[in-house]
Amino acid sequence: MLRFDERIELKKKSLTATEEKIIHQLKVQDKPFLLSMGELAVLSQVSEPSVVRLYKKLEYQSYQELKVALAQEMADMKPSSLEIIDITKDDSADVIFEKMGDQLFQAMALTKEKLANDAFEYAVQKLIQAKRLYFFGQGLSATMAEDGAHKFMRLGGNVLAVKDPHYQAIYASHMNDHDVVIAISHSGETTNIYEVLKMAKASGAYTLAITANESSSIASVADDVLLTQAHETKQRSDAMISRLVQLVLMDTLYTRVAAEAGDDGKKKINQARLAVTRMKK
């Protein structure tokens, strides 16, 4: 993929004076990837449509893609070194939306750095082989568990989302080596989840933890761990970006398992879609 400067060089003869003003600002700013489109337009003394024309001329699909490219190049392809993009009380809705997109990009890049592909692929194989699949979570993580179960039940089989700790304990006590438990905990220190994971392992189940804390109690007891990484800001105390990354990880697991399921998997997914369609007018 061509770098920013290389794209400019290729289009040099067709650049307008307005576009050169925008490029100048992108080069002189310490962190141009933190600028909203409106901020860049004001600094360049041009209109926002001029910014749109420039990124399209440079063959970026969106302004976001341009900022991501600049961030990666300026960070020497080390997204973890990027500055935290905080949201302020003066930000308008469109600026907040854009900043959240930037924060999600950072979180995805950080998570990718931590993603252990061998553990991920092993988890995929265990999910394919599972006779029963349980998703455990509490509080906000319970919604993540329900989302995961909602995806995987489309592939058929026994799939349950369990958020009550007593129910989790009962299920865990009756598990065997045909069972898989996916436990979600942002902190990794939810006491009840830690206890039921130990029970599930003692019963012979394979356990997979999704957490942001690789040194947590839950990470220490699970067979495998998928780590989410994000810079949470002072405006969001409930790990909102981390939750989005958890959803992406869950989607990735599901997509990978569905692909491995082949034609049989496609048939079951279509059956599920048809069943839902019948419930709609």
Phi and psi in degrees as a GROMACS rama.xvg file:
@    title "Ramachandran Plot"
@    xaxis  label "Phi"
@    yaxis  label "Psi"
@TYPE xy
-70.3206  141.833  LEU-2
-78.8859  167.255  ARG-3
-55.784  -50.3227  PHE-4
-63.4874  -35.3559  ASP-5
-67.265  -38.2029  GLU-6
-65.2674  -40.4071  ARG-7
-62.7909  -42.3686  ILE-8
-62.2716  -40.9398  GLU-9
-66.1981  -31.9038  LEU-10
-102.058  9.97687  LYS-11
-53.3201  -43.9242  LYS-12
-69.0478  -23.3178  LYS-13
-100.956  0.824777  SER-14
-72.5894  136.379  LEU-15
-87.9793  168.37  THR-16
-61.4656  -37.3579  ALA-17
-63.3654  -45.0375  THR-18
-66.6186  -34.284  GLU-19
-67.3068  -32.7746  GLU-20
-64.6401  -39.1476  LYS-21
-67.2814  -45.2797  ILE-22
-60.2948  -40.5229  ILE-23
-57.8975  -45.8497  HIS-24
-64.769  -39.3012  GLN-25
-63.9186  -28.3085  LEU-26
-86.4541  -31.636  LYS-27
-87.5386  -20.3673  VAL-28
-72.8228  138.954  GLN-29
-63.5368  -40.7853  ASP-30
-134.604  74.2017  LYS-31
-62.1106  -24.1673  PRO-32
-70.7721  -9.01871  PHE-33
-92.0354  -6.81516  LEU-34
-81.8159  133.869  LEU-35
-73.2901  165.795  SER-36
-61.0545  -39.6638  MET-37
-64.1263  -41.3771  GLY-38
-64.1824  -41.055  GLU-39
-64.9814  -40.1379  LEU-40
-62.8585  -42.9552  ALA-41
-64.4123  -45.773  VAL-42
-61.3273  -35.6535  LEU-43
-86.2779  -9.6715  SER-44
59.8155  45.5362  GLN-45
-134.24  177.278  VAL-46
-88.6998  159.614  SER-47
-62.3631  -38.6919  GLU-48
-57.557  -28.6211  PRO-49
-67.2063  -36.5244  SER-50
-65.7723  -41.5034  VAL-51
-60.5686  -45.4461  VAL-52
-61.8942  -35.834  ARG-53
-67.4085  -49.9695  LEU-54
-65.8304  -29.6912  TYR-55
-70.7062  -38.461  LYS-56
-63.4517  -36.0206  LYS-57
-81.2701  2.61  LEU-58
68.5881  37.5849  GLU-59
-95.1824  143.516  TYR-60
-74.8695  -24.6201  GLN-61
-158.045  166.984  SER-62
-64.7489  -35.3447  TYR-63
-60.0409  -42.3154  GLN-64
-63.8759  -38.8616  GLU-65
-60.9384  -45.9174  LEU-66
-64.9063  -40.0661  LYS-67
-61.1523  -43.8113  VAL-68
-62.1283  -44.3436  ALA-69
-63.2238  -42.3043  LEU-70
-62.2618  -43.7124  ALA-71
-66.1197  -42.2651  GLN-72
-67.0306  -41.9917  GLU-73
-72.9844  -26.2808  MET-74
-90.7097  7.89482  ALA-75
55.5712  42.5867  ASP-76
62.4878  28.9614  MET-77
-123.004  83.2732  LYS-78
-59.5266  -23.1223  PRO-79
-66.5343  -14.9811  SER-80
-88.8527  -1.80686  SER-81
-67.6112  149.517  LEU-82
-72.7048  146.922  GLU-83
-65.7862  131.462  ILE-84
-99.1151  98.3151  ILE-85
-88.1448  156.685  ASP-86
-103.041  132.659  ILE-87
-108.733  164.98  THR-88
-68.257  -19.8161  LYS-89
-88.669  -6.15629  ASP-90
-69.6603  134.988  ASP-91
-78.6253  169.745  SER-92
-58.5364  -41.8314  ALA-93
-68.4274  -33.9836  ASP-94
-69.8795  -41.1783  VAL-95
-61.4563  -43.2794  ILE-96
-58.7422  -44.8224  PHE-97
-66.588  -41.9065  GLU-98
-64.9769  -38.1825  LYS-99
-64.0084  -35.9309  MET-100
-62.8386  -41.3549  GLY-101
-63.88  -41.7788  ASP-102
-65.4422  -37.5742  GLN-103
-66.0024  -39.7435  LEU-104
-58.9762  -46.5181  PHE-105
-59.4244  -45.0222  GLN-106
-62.9607  -40.6778  ALA-107
-64.8746  -40.5021  MET-108
-65.6985  -43.1455  ALA-109
-63.7652  -41.5852  LEU-110
-66.1875  -39.2253  THR-111
-59.8795  -37.9059  LYS-112
-61.3812  -32.9464  GLU-113
-92.8295  -8.3349  LYS-114
-70.2541  120.49  LEU-115
-92.2104  102.78  ALA-116
-63.926  -36.8834  ASN-117
-61.9062  -45.1153  ASP-118
-64.7335  -38.9007  ALA-119
-63.0274  -48.0998  PHE-120
-67.0299  -35.0028  GLU-121
-64.8566  -41.2668  TYR-122
-61.2692  -39.4286  ALA-123
-59.642  -44.9524  VAL-124
-64.0853  -39.3477  GLN-125
-65.3885  -37.5851  LYS-126
-66.708  -38.9101  LEU-127
-64.0287  -38.2814  ILE-128
-82.0628  -14.365  GLN-129
-64.6555  138.713  ALA-130
-86.8706  -32.9984  LYS-131
-136.498  137.84  ARG-132
-126.093  123.182  LEU-133
-116.546  137.751  TYR-134
-113.904  117.662  PHE-135
-109.169  135.421  PHE-136
-166.536  159.228  GLY-137
-134.117  153.37  GLN-138
63.4143  -135.7  GLY-139
-62.0509  -31.7292  LEU-140
-67.3122  -21.5209  SER-141
-65.4353  -33.8604  ALA-142
-68.2298  -33.9307  THR-143
-67.0053  -39.2241  MET-144
-63.2014  -42.5638  ALA-145
-65.6123  -37.8409  GLU-146
-63.4349  -42.8191  ASP-147
-62.1906  -44.0381  GLY-148
-64.1673  -39.7666  ALA-149
-59.5512  -37.3468  HIS-150
-70.1489  -51.6964  LYS-151
-72.7236  -23.6492  PHE-152
-67.0879  -17.5883  MET-153
-66.9162  -20.5253  ARG-154
-89.526  3.31044  LEU-155
83.5668  -175.532  GLY-156
82.5475  -176.871  GLY-157
-91.7352  108.865  ASN-158
-128.714  128.188  VAL-159
-134.191  138.477  LEU-160
-103.687  124.42  ALA-161
-125.796  121.564  VAL-162
-114.146  -16.085  LYS-163
-80.2172  124.531  ASP-164
-62.5029  -30.6936  PRO-165
-68.377  -44.284  HIS-166
-61.6883  -42.9574  TYR-167
-56.9849  -44.0761  GLN-168
-64.6485  -41.4183  ALA-169
-64.598  -47.4267  ILE-170
-60.1466  -44.6798  TYR-171
-61.3338  -34.9145  ALA-172
-70.3225  -19.0276  SER-173
-108.83  11.115  HIS-174
-78.2299  166.403  MET-175
-144.985  -169.194  ASN-176
-75.2326  3.94071  ASP-177
-94.6022  -1.2182  HIS-178
-103.197  148.941  ASP-179
-128.421  134.743  VAL-180
-117.235  126.279  VAL-181
-107.781  114.818  ILE-182
-107.71  130.39  ALA-183
-113.508  126.972  ILE-184
-155.385  114.564  SER-185
-58.9357  -48.3795  HIS-186
-75.9995  -28.5261  SER-187
77.1514  9.52386  GLY-188
-123.538  20.1101  GLU-189
-71.0792  112.608  THR-190
-57.1425  -46.2806  THR-191
-63.453  -39.8396  ASN-192
-64.3777  -40.601  ILE-193
-59.2415  -44.9669  TYR-194
-66.9166  -43.7326  GLU-195
-71.7367  -28.5123  VAL-196
-64.6443  -41.2769  LEU-197
-60.9736  -42.2203  LYS-198
-62.6748  -45.5038  MET-199
-61.0863  -43.5966  ALA-200
-63.6094  -41.54  LYS-201
-63.3749  -27.8446  ALA-202
-83.0511  -9.43868  SER-203
107.291  -0.345526  GLY-204
-74.8355  153.257  ALA-205
-85.4793  134.276  TYR-206
-121.036  132.528  THR-207
-124.653  125.889  LEU-208
-105.747  138.358  ALA-209
-114.866  112.57  ILE-210
-151.674  164.384  THR-211
-95.5657  -4.68972  ALA-212
-120.486  101.611  ASN-213
-71.9385  -13.6728  GLU-214
-101.535  12.4583  SER-215
-78.7561  168.045  SER-216
-62.5668  -42.9153  SER-217
-65.7951  -40.5007  ILE-218
-62.8045  -33.9262  ALA-219
-71.5265  -25.0731  SER-220
-99.5708  -23.4042  VAL-221
-71.0837  151.82  ALA-222
-65.9999  -42.0715  ASP-223
-139.682  157.566  ASP-224
-133.408  134.384  VAL-225
-109.924  119.613  LEU-226
-96.5231  133.704  LEU-227
-102.491  142.329  THR-228
-130.424  133.584  GLN-229
-159.854  147.555  ALA-230
-90.1323  99.9391  HIS-231
-80.024  140.57  GLU-232
-104.385  169.293  THR-233
-66.7177  -19.7988  LYS-234
-80.2957  -11.526  GLN-235
-134.243  103.479  ARG-236
-92.8481  -4.16522  SER-237
-106.057  27.5496  ASP-238
53.0136  46.8637  ALA-239
-64.315  -44.8548  MET-240
-65.798  -39.2814  ILE-241
-61.5572  -35.7643  SER-242
-63.6485  -40.1021  ARG-243
-63.1227  -39.5708  LEU-244
-67.0754  -36.9368  VAL-245
-58.8871  -42.2906  GLN-246
-62.3815  -40.3771  LEU-247
-64.8052  -42.8553  VAL-248
-60.6811  -42.2174  LEU-249
-64.6636  -42.0725  MET-250
-61.8255  -39.2707  ASP-251
-65.3449  -43.9951  THR-252
-58.3256  -48.7927  LEU-253
-61.9722  -46.97  TYR-254
-61.3272  -40.0422  THR-255
-66.6159  -43.8307  ARG-256
-66.562  -42.0083  VAL-257
-61.879  -38.832  ALA-258
-64.4973  -41.4169  ALA-259
-68.3747  -26.0064  GLU-260
-72.4284  -16.1665  ALA-261
63.815  -144.492  GLY-262
-64.1833  -36.5219  ASP-263
-63.4503  -40.3961  ASP-264
-63.7243  -43.7458  GLY-265
-60.9964  -39.2731  LYS-266
-62.5935  -43.941  LYS-267
-68.1304  -38.9393  LYS-268
-63.5204  -41.6585  ILE-269
-66.084  -36.9495  ASN-270
-61.5906  -42.318  GLN-271
-65.0608  -42.0073  ALA-272
-62.085  -42.2561  ARG-273
-63.6735  -40.8333  LEU-274
-62.2923  -41.3195  ALA-275
-69.3392  -39.1995  VAL-276
-59.9933  -36.3246  THR-277
-65.8156  -19.1463  ARG-278
-85.7078  -4.95515  MET-279
-106.257  153.041  LYS-280
